[in-house]
């Protein structure tokens, strides 16, 4: 007799039917998973193509000096693929041209989260921080960029050493100037305190003094 003609109370028949249903269910599930997997792969391919297209177009805009358009396209590319560290440094490069320094620092920091040894991220961050007046932090970022470029063994990075050294020297100069300005402010404040004390002392000496003592105090000062 066939399984369908078997007694429903027959344990063997029940077991065969359950196994058949399990196999059928598994096949359906596996087919569904495969379809989802294929759809995901297709979506990722489309995103990748769109990201590459936006990235290349943004590069052409940047080379043409159209920095706002380049920045907007890099932003679209990042929205499509927020895990690509080089997209952030490319947008940072465009934002430097647009004086969007806060955005540059944010992009560089996000790029470093994704790619900790990204020399360009430190280089652009140094430029932005220097423009914002944070010379000490800029110097630290510039030194890190130099360290990565000098020890990378990458000829492309090594060719950037001249530009990196230039920004490091600018940062050092800015740090020195900031310290010198602070020294001058401290010196001016000290001189003012000394003069205040001298005037106070003179005032105290002249209070209650007669004319002869006034003349003597005046001559001594």
Residue pairs with C-beta under 8 A, 6 or more apart in sequence:
3 13
3 16
3 17
3 20
6 12
6 13
7 13
8 14
47 80
47 81
48 81
50 77
50 80
51 77
51 80
51 81
51 84
51 87
54 73
54 74
54 76
54 77
54 80
55 73
55 74
55 77
55 87
55 90
57 73
58 69
58 70
58 71
58 73
58 74
58 77
58 90
58 94
59 70
59 90
61 67
61 69
61 70
61 73
62 70
62 90
62 93
62 94
62 97
67 94
67 97
67 98
68 98
70 94
71 91
71 94
71 95
71 98
71 100
74 87
74 90
74 91
74 94
75 91
77 84
77 87
78 84
78 87
78 88
78 91
81 87
83 114
84 114
85 110
85 111
85 112
85 114
85 115
85 118
85 121
86 111
86 115
86 118
88 107
88 108
88 110
88 111
88 114
88 121
89 107
89 108
89 111
89 118
89 120
89 121
89 124
91 103
91 107
92 103
92 104
92 107
92 108
92 111
92 120
92 121
92 124
92 125
92 128
93 120
93 124
95 101
95 103
95 104
95 107
96 104
96 124
96 127
96 128
99 131
101 128
101 129
101 131
101 132
102 128
102 132
104 124
104 125
104 127
104 128
105 125
105 128
105 129
105 132
107 121
107 124
108 121
108 122
108 124
108 125
108 128
109 121
109 125
111 118
111 120
111 121
112 118
112 121
112 122
115 121
117 148
119 145
119 148
119 149
119 152
119 157
119 160
120 145
122 141
122 142
122 144
122 145
122 148
123 141
123 142
123 145
123 160
123 163
123 164
123 167
125 138
125 141
126 138
126 139
126 141
126 142
126 145
126 167
126 168
126 171
127 138
127 167
128 138
129 135
129 137
129 138
129 141
130 138
130 142
130 167
130 170
130 171
130 174
135 171
135 174
135 175
135 177
135 178
136 175
136 178
138 167
138 171
138 174
139 168
139 171
139 172
139 174
139 175
142 164
142 167
142 168
142 171
143 168
145 164
145 167
145 168
146 161
146 164
146 165
146 168
148 157
149 157
149 158
149 160
149 161
149 164
150 158
150 161
152 158
202 217
202 221
205 217
206 214
206 217
209 217
